[in-house]
């Protein structure tokens, strides 16, 4: 066998591996437990709760603040308000409601996300 034949055989081996096709992007992904959970979540949100696929995004980098430090994390799935532009990535910082008391958690105007 020459190098071209070996490359073709390697390519066929890769094609024979099981893959999941992402419902949002159409990309091939490894069929891990996490990926299967994300795909089920996308399907439920779209089919049972009528969230448009256009309001969801995959692998979004978010800033998380905790203990005085800011970190960047990647969310597996992010839901944006349907019909509005996705805008800047969501953040997780303490926010102050109208009563003036600071609470931990998300500002209600931020997007919701799923990360594992």
N, C-alpha and C positions, 0 to 999 in steps of 0.2 A: 504494500500500500504506500502511496506517496503522501506528501504533506496535505495536498488538497483533499484527498480521500479521507484522511484522518480528521480534518476539520469538518468535513461533511458528516462523518459518523458522530463526532462530538456534538454538532448542531442538532442531529436527530435525537441524540440522547437527551438534550435539553428540552426538545419539543415533547418528548414522551413524559416528562415530569408533570405532575398534576399542578395546575394553576387555577387561581380564581380570577375572574375578570371583574375589576372594580366597577360598581354600578354608576359611580360619578364620573370617573375619568376614562374608563375603558382600558386602563392599564392592566397588564397581567401582574398578579401578586402571588406570593407564596401562600399556600393554604394553611396558615397557622390558626390556632384557637383564637387569638386576638383578631386576626383578619376576618375570620368567620363571624365573630361577634360584631365587628364594625359593619360588615355587609348586612347582617340580620337587622341591625339597628337602622341602617339606611333604608332598607326595605320596609320596615315597620313604620318609620317616620313618614315615608312617602305614601305607602299604600293605605295604612290604617289611620294616620293622622293628617293626611293630605298636605304635608309639607312639600313644596316644590324642590326638586333636585337642585335647581339653580341657587337655592338658599343655603346649600350645604357645601362644605369644602373639606378637603383631606390634607393632613400633614401641615397644619398651620402653626407657625412659630409664634408663641405667646410669651409675654414677660410676666413673671410671677415674683411678687415681693413678699418676703417673709423674714422675720428676725433682722430687719434692717438691711437685708441683702436683696438684690434683684438678680433673678436667674432667667434664662431663656429655656423654654421647654417646647416640645412639639406635641400638639394635640392631634390625636388620630382623626377626629371628626369634629367639625365646628358647624353650628347652626347660626345663621344670620337672620335678621328680621326679613321675612319674605317681602320682596318688592323693593327693598332698599339696597344701595350699593354696598359691597362688602367693606369698603373703607379700610381703616387701619386695623392691625391685629388686635384682638381683645387683650386686656390686661387683668390681672388679679391683684387688686390693691384694696386696702381698707377704704371705705367711702363713708361720707357723712350725710345721713338723711336730713330731711327738712327740720327735724327736732333738734339737730345740732350734736347728737351723740354719735360718735364714731363707732362703726361696727366693722368686723372683718367680713371678708367675702367680696362678691362681685357687685359692681355698680349695675343696677338693673338694666341700664342701657347697653351694657356689653353683650356680646354674643355668648351663647352657651357652648361648652365644648366637652368632648369625651376624650379622656386620655387614660392610657393603661400603664 
